[in-house]
């Protein structure tokens, strides 16, 4: 955790929020010692942790950046993530590991091919040109509120990307580098975690595709009834 925080360019950051998602180490203590705001969230889940962090944001926040706490992302590259938003015209930026340089072994084969499948399906269903579901991402606070995020676990990243398309956000991918994480992932590092994450990502894709069809069918029916 100290290294993750230390990598971040503090000169352009207003506040760092660390979500203690029922950790069993000294995450909260270390984060406070490094000047971070700590939010405790006892309910486990990637999306649940992100939602808890969002709930603690200052209402005057302009840009929100999400980054994992395992130091697999290069925090010093945060400036390149937010630059398209600061320059204007972009609502949502994804740090693409597929476009950047990956340290050997940084992504497991299941994570690599799972990402490719998810992006392929979003291309088919939404004509989206994504290359990655990278967790290192930035979004304007206004756009984030517009998305009404709700997923509480593994579907968080892809829910955001699907909703960004459906809400007509201006989206950009930026190459970012990726290193081996500190510690073992509970998701890609275990067979059970990989299966659960893959199943949830696919279920999220088809859920939103099905909901879109329902909305279109309902709109068509309403229009017909009004004619």
N, C-alpha and C positions, 0 to 999 in steps of 0.2 A: 504493500500500500504506500509506504513513503516514497518509493521509486516512481510509482504511477503519478502521485501528486507532484513530485519534484520535476517530472518531465513536462508538465503543463506550463505554458507561457503565462505566468501570472499577471503580466502587465496588461493583458487584454481581457482578463477574466474578472467579472464582478463578484462572483460567488461560486464556490465549489461545494456541491451537495453530495455527501456520501451516504448511501442507504445501507444500513446495517440490517441485512436480511436474515435475521436469526443466526448470525455467525457465532462460532464457538472460539474465536481467537480475540485478539485485541484490536480489531478493526476500528471500533468506535473510539477507543482511547487514542490510538495513533492518529486517526483523522482529526480529532479535536486538537491534538498537540500541533498539528500542521495547519491550523487555522480554518478547517473545513466545518461546514454545518452538517451535523449528523442527524439523520432521520432513522428512527427505529421502525422496522416493519417485521413483525413476527411471522406473518403468513409468507411462506416461501413461494418463490416463483419469479422468473426473470421479469415478466411483465408487471407483476405485483410490485416489485422493487422500483421499476421505472415509474409506475403510477404514484407510488409513495413520494418519490423525488419530485415529480411534477406538482403534487399537492403542496409542497413546501416552497415553490418558486415565488419570488417577489412579483406582484402583479405588474410591475413596471419592466419586467424582463423583456428584452427584445429578441434574443437568440438563445436557443437551448441546444446544448451539445450533449450527446450520450456517448460514454466510453466505458468499456469494461474495466474491472478492477484487477485483472490478472496480468497486466502489462504486455499483453500480446499486441495491442495497438501501440503506435508510437505517438504518445501524447504531445510531443514537440511539433507534430504535424497538424495540430489543431488550427493553426492560422490558415493553412491551405483549405481546411474544411469550411471555415466560416467566410473566407474571402469572397466567394461568389454571392453570398447573401449581403455582405456589407457593400459590395460594389453595386448591388441593386439588380432586380429582375429575377432573382432566384428565391424560391420559398424553402426548398428542401434539398440538402446535399448528403449524398451517401459516400462514405469512404470505401472505395472498391479495392478489395484485396486482389481480385482477379486482374485488375489493371496495374497494380503496383508490384512490388517485389516481396516475395514470401520466403522466409527462412525455411530451409528444408525441414519437413516434419511439423511445421507450424499448423497446417491444416491436415486433419486425418483424411484418408480417402473417402470415408462416408460423408464427411462434412463438405468436401470439395464437390463430389458428384451430386450430393443432395442439393447444394446451392445451384448447380447447373440445371438440375431438373426443375427446381422451383422457378428459376428465371425463365426457363423454356416454357413452362406452363403459363406464366404471366404474359409472355410474349404472345402465346396463342390466344389467351382469353381476353387480354386487355391491350394487346399490341404495345406492350411496355418494353423498353430497351434496357432493362437492368442486366448487370453482369454479376451482381453479388447481393447477399443479404447482410452485408457488413454491419456490425454493431456500432462502429464509429461513425456518427452522423450528426448533422446539425439541421435545425429547422426553426423558422421564426415562431415566436410564441403564439402569435395570432393564428398561424396555419396549424400549429399543434392543437390548439383549442378547437379549431374547426373540424379536425379529424375525429374528435370524441373517442379517443383510444380506450379500449376496454379489455383486451386480452391480458390474462394474468400469468401466462407462462411462456412456452416456447414459440407461440404464434405471434409474439409482439412485433418483431422486426418486419415480418411479411404483411401483417395487418396494416402497419404504417405505410408500407409501399403500395399496397393495393388501394388503400383509402386516399393516398396522395394522388393516384391516377384518377380515381372516381371523383375527387374534389377539384380536379383540374389545376393542381399545384404545378408550378414551374420547378422541374426536377433536374438535378445535375449530378453526375458521378465524378468523383475526383480520385485519382490513383493514390493509394496509401500503402505503406509497407506493413508487414505483419511478421511477428516473431513467435517463437515458441512461448507458450504461456508459462507463468509461474504456478506450479502445482498441477494437479490432475483435474481435468474438466469433469463435472458431474453429468454432462450431456454427451459430448463427443468422445469422452474418455472411457465410457462404459457402454456395453452392449445394450443394456436396458435404457439408458439415457438416449442413445442414438435412435433406437426404435421409437421411443416415446416422442422425441423431437421431430423425427421424420413424419410420423403419423399425424402429429398436430399441425405441422406446416402444410401437409397435403390437405388435411381436413379444413384448415383455414382458407386455402385457395378455393376449394370447391364450395365451401360455405358462402363466401362472398360472390362467387360466380352464380350460385343458385339464387341468392338473395337479389342479385342484379336482375336476373331473369324474372323473378317474381315481381319486382318493382316495375319492370317494363310491361309485363302482362297486365298488371293492375292499372297502369297509366293508360294502356291501350283500351282496356275495358271501360274506364271512366270516360275517355274521349268518345268512345262509341255510344255510350249511354247519353252523352250530352248532345249528340248530333240530332 
